[in-house]
């Protein structure tokens, strides 16, 4: 095995993150006892934390930052971005917003104040995300930015369960394969078009 680098560790960080997601989903499906699911999740979270420790150690070796710097930065960000929860000194506020929407609005307002130069609501969405996750995050960002939302086709949804939605998505992939098309690549292209078109339509109104 060659020398460890940030780049060489990326695949392991992604793998461990996906294993955490798989463990959570397996536990919520009722396939294991609660104690076994918790023990499995604890172990998988430890594997993710190990990746963070390794990246921080590599950075410390070149004099960039340490694991403690990562933890302090995270703590400061949590206090700064959640003024509805924390006072500037880190202590808890006496009262909290009544709704999730209010929390999201306050979070977004703080992020805009931190990065006033960031005009594109889609900036910061990782290009490496799977197409479906990137599509959902893009639509969510557009909605939170106040962009008009496209209505779904009349013959699609509403869905009563994730199982029903999953079956439809699987059917779409089957149809794409039968047509000789790549569903992942097609959705990536559609998301790129969406991210370009939505702001343009908003400014033209």
C-alpha positions in Angstrom: 0.0 0.0 0.0 1.4 3.4 -1.0 1.7 6.5 1.2 -1.7 7.8 2.4 -2.9 11.1 1.0 -6.1 13.0 1.2 -6.9 11.9 -2.4 -6.1 8.2 -1.8 -8.4 8.2 1.3 -11.5 9.6 -0.5 -12.8 6.2 -1.7 -12.7 4.9 1.9 -14.5 7.9 3.3 -17.3 7.5 0.7 -17.4 3.8 1.3 -17.7 4.2 5.1 -20.4 6.9 4.7 -22.5 4.6 2.5 -22.1 1.8 5.0 -23.5 4.1 7.7 -26.5 4.9 5.5 -27.0 1.2 4.8 -26.8 0.3 8.5 -29.4 3.0 9.4 -31.7 1.9 6.6 -31.4 -1.8 7.6 -32.1 -1.0 11.2 -35.1 1.1 10.4 -36.6 -1.7 8.3 -36.9 -3.9 11.4 -34.6 -6.7 10.2 -32.5 -6.6 13.4 -33.1 -6.0 17.1 -32.7 -2.4 18.4 -29.6 -3.3 20.4 -27.9 -5.0 17.5 -28.8 -2.1 15.2 -27.3 0.4 17.6 -24.1 -1.7 18.0 -23.7 -1.9 14.3 -24.3 1.9 13.8 -21.8 2.7 16.6 -19.2 0.7 14.8 -19.9 2.2 11.4 -19.8 5.7 12.8 -16.5 4.9 14.4 -15.2 3.9 10.9 -16.3 7.3 9.5 -14.6 9.1 12.5 -11.4 7.2 11.8 -11.4 8.7 8.3 -11.7 12.2 9.7 -8.9 11.4 12.2 -6.7 10.2 9.3 -7.3 13.3 7.2 -6.6 15.5 10.2 -3.4 13.7 10.9 -2.2 14.1 7.3 -3.0 17.8 7.6 -1.2 18.1 10.9 1.9 16.4 9.4 2.2 19.2 6.9 1.4 21.9 9.4 -2.0 22.8 8.1 -4.4 22.0 10.9 -5.1 19.4 13.6 -8.1 17.3 14.7 -8.7 19.8 17.6 -8.8 22.6 15.0 -11.5 20.6 13.1 -13.5 20.1 16.3 -13.2 23.8 17.4 -14.2 25.0 13.9 -17.2 22.7 13.9 -18.3 24.0 17.3 -17.9 27.6 16.3 -19.9 27.0 13.1 -22.7 25.3 15.0 -23.0 28.3 17.4 -22.7 30.9 14.5 -25.2 29.2 12.2 -27.7 28.4 14.9 -28.4 31.7 16.7 -31.9 30.4 17.4 -30.4 27.7 19.6 -27.1 29.2 20.9 -26.0 32.6 22.3 -22.7 33.9 21.0 -20.9 32.4 24.0 -22.2 28.9 23.2 -24.9 28.7 25.9 -28.4 27.8 25.0 -31.1 30.3 24.2 -34.1 30.5 26.6 -36.6 29.9 23.8 -36.5 28.3 20.3 -38.4 28.7 17.0 -41.8 27.1 16.9 -41.5 25.5 13.5 -39.0 23.7 11.3 -39.6 26.4 8.6 -38.4 29.1 11.0 -35.3 27.2 11.8 -34.5 26.7 8.1 -35.1 30.4 7.4 -32.7 31.4 10.2 -30.1 28.9 9.0 -30.3 30.2 5.4 -30.1 33.8 6.5 -26.9 33.2 8.5 -25.4 31.3 5.6 -26.2 34.2 3.2 -24.7 36.7 5.6 -21.5 34.6 5.8 -21.2 34.3 2.0 -22.9 37.4 0.5 -21.0 36.9 -2.8 -22.7 33.5 -3.2 -25.6 34.3 -5.5 -26.1 30.8 -7.0 -28.4 28.7 -4.8 -26.9 25.6 -6.2 -23.3 26.5 -5.3 -21.8 24.0 -2.9 -23.9 21.0 -4.0 -21.2 18.4 -4.7 -20.8 17.3 -8.3 -19.9 13.9 -7.1 -23.3 13.2 -5.6 -25.3 10.5 -7.2 -27.7 12.1 -9.7 -30.9 11.4 -7.7 -29.5 12.9 -4.6 -28.2 15.9 -6.6 -31.6 16.3 -8.2 -33.4 16.3 -4.8 -31.0 18.7 -3.2 -31.2 21.1 -6.2 -35.0 21.2 -6.1 -34.9 21.8 -2.3 -32.4 24.6 -2.7 -34.5 26.2 -5.5 -37.6 26.0 -3.3 -35.8 27.6 -0.3 -34.5 30.4 -2.6 -38.1 31.2 -3.6 -37.8 30.0 -7.2 -41.0 28.8 -8.9 -41.5 25.1 -8.7 -42.5 23.0 -11.7 -45.6 21.0 -11.1 -45.1 17.2 -11.6 -46.9 15.5 -14.5 -50.5 14.6 -13.7 -49.7 10.9 -14.1 -46.9 10.9 -11.6 -47.7 10.9 -7.9 -48.6 11.8 -5.3 -47.0 8.8 -3.6 -48.3 7.2 -0.4 -45.0 5.5 0.5 -41.3 5.3 -0.3 -41.9 1.7 -1.5 -44.4 3.0 -4.1 -41.9 5.7 -5.2 -39.1 3.2 -5.3 -41.0 0.9 -7.6 -41.7 3.7 -10.0 -38.0 4.8 -10.1 -37.0 1.2 -10.6 -39.4 0.9 -13.5 -37.9 4.1 -15.0 -34.5 2.5 -14.9 -35.8 -0.7 -16.5 -37.3 1.4 -19.3 -34.1 3.3 -19.7 -32.1 0.1 -20.0 -34.6 -1.3 -22.5 -34.2 1.9 -24.6 -30.4 1.7 -24.4 -30.1 4.7 -22.2 -28.1 5.4 -19.0 -30.6 6.6 -16.4 -27.8 8.1 -14.1 -26.3 10.1 -17.0 -29.7 11.2 -18.2 -30.6 12.6 -14.8 -27.3 14.3 -14.4 -27.9 16.1 -17.6 -31.4 17.0 -16.6 -30.2 18.4 -13.3 -27.6 20.6 -15.1 -30.3 22.0 -17.3 -32.5 22.6 -14.3 -29.8 24.5 -12.4 -29.3 26.7 -15.5 -32.9 27.2 -16.4 -34.6 27.9 -13.0 -32.6 31.1 -12.1 -33.0 32.4 -15.7 -36.7 31.9 -15.6 -36.9 33.6 -12.1 -35.0 36.7 -13.3 -37.2 37.0 -16.4 -40.4 37.2 -14.4 
